[in-house]
């Protein structure tokens, strides 16, 4: 177990290094960030001075080593656009994304799994067919379009929800979050539903597929013969057995939602990190890109680790080994 | 109990819905906002636009970008290298201290210390030293003759001298040092979020209409439109062309259209060797056809600007015949409207030795200004009528600008805005022969060099008399445009929208949305 964790950590470090090198080479290949940022009135002298000031006249390997040296001292750099330390910048926006993703995952799982269980349990009922049809819509209709429809309906026509932005931020147990206020909830609910639809569709289909298959297996027949109620069979046996694919997909989806909620964030002008990273890429704000992507790598590693640990809980046959 | 909770929840929601409509509040949805609250950090247009609510500039500009008094009431050159500014009396900072010449001197000297990658130093590049004569008189010694100094000072925001050189973005963003003389006081801001402002009762410019102004940054076009329709904001800028017609015909909404300072210019590279070779009959040739003015004229003649405006841009443009809109300092009346004549163009091409045309690459931006990508494709089609094969490619500005700086394009198109309202800024950067020492030709991506133009232009930069300088710049514009150094196509227009009958608002050519120039409708 311990060896396993060490190995995972080592892998993470390698991926983080690889990621930072890719960003450096990528930005270098596109061109000089100064040429994107620079004011049209700037003279050649000012341009040259700036390039030197940000060390962009150095060869790439030296720029990278300087970066590593700064990281070793705990300094991830300062945004070229905002002149704010990137760590502060990213962490000032992260809570907004976290709460949006949290609510959307809650909706996806809270509705998706029960709906999928039902659709698999009574596959021929009308309700099951309706659920399946909706699930197809969930992951085939583009997010931004549903987002616009939600806004047109609830904000423009009915006028009961705000069209975008994050609401008032309150404080619960020392955590500042907009989920602590009613206004915050009125802002978060539409983007969260929008963001959850794809995942919900996925959850429904996965759960249903597992359910249909499991209900035909011998152990379910034996359990029935034993006189267990359907409720006991589904919740204490079937659910546990079909959990592994669901947990895997859930983990992957959680990671990508956290990292790339950008479409929903743009449509609902949610002040999260997704918007920040897209703007940083467009402006070649390299310190922000590196820091954010490193953070994403760490997030993915953590999520995958958690998923593996959950596997071991769910299925005692899975062993976490250090060597393999 | 439960019903009580529910009732208060409903009441809270209702209150929320009512908030934006409260009497003297103005909420604006903007495509872009500031990067910092420090007025000396960046020259970004959206930064200046936002911060001029908090800070005043030494010299102001009217809605056609021509100079008008700001914190300085008058200015004149007293010798070749000295400008004297008379300052406004009785101006107060938000913290109650008086505004004096010391504050201006401090602000000028602070800029080189704190400015970032879009450096404000380009507005102080002519400043050699600053002398305070008395509290309301300031003399600026310049490096050489600097007739455009007052134009540069239209972006000189003044902060109190007590600010101290150590104060940086952090102190400004937190509001601690965000003290100016402007019509609004800083309340709060976060990057990419809302800028909240509160009326400053002692502003020298008089009373302003709104007690509280909230400038919301909503970069997504559709989201900005939705915010207006749902009543979340009172006014939005940069209405997308695709929504413009629908909004114009919607009786609930009111649209405001204005020419912008941005013109889409075709830039023919006239270097001896082209980075992307031209092909004749499928074979690369060594010479550069764009060096021949007849070829450039043919390209110009084949552009149907009326179609660009009315069809391609859906009416949101004006044909351009030079690099600046009418009324700007140095706009030449001698240049007539552009003619559209494909046959004449073909003749010119044949005269130049390309009766069957040639194949050329044409690269544009696709995300910098509305319509850049569609105009790019339309131009390629128009030129095909001349018998040319034009490979149009529209790229993200993030890729385009660094490559343009490396001179990788044979022919390109991007937008240029005459931010300062005068010719020296535009022609000096785009058309003048490259001269790093004098900072000229700094955005000349075409290797264009015309001694006749340079001579007239240079004389203009050395002429302090405004009328004479204007005449010289008009002549320089005429020479450059006759020679087709660049080929201007269309002046882009921008659109604002508000709920019908709520606001009185006069759009500005620089596209700034100034809350203190907006009043509730009568």
Interface residues (C-beta under 8 A of the other chain):
Chain A: X30 X31 X32 X33 X34 X35 X36 X37 X38 X39 X40 X41 X42 X43 X44 X45 X46 X47 X50 X54 X80 X81 X82 X83 X84 X89 X92 X93 X144 X148 X151 X152 X155 X156 X159 X160 X162 X163 X164 X165 X182 X183 X186 X266 X267 X268 X269 X271 X275 X276 X279 X281 X282 X283 X284
Chain B: X9 X12 X13 X16 X17 X35 X36 X38 X41 X43 X44 X116 X117 X118 X119 X121 X122 X123 X125 X168 X169 X170 X173 X190 X191 X192 X193 X194 X216 X217 X218 X219 X220 X222 X223 X226 X227 X229 X230 X231 X232 X367 X396 X397 X398 X399 X401 X402 X403 X404 X405 X406 X416 X417 X419 X420 X425 X429 X434 X436 X437 X439 X440 X442 X443
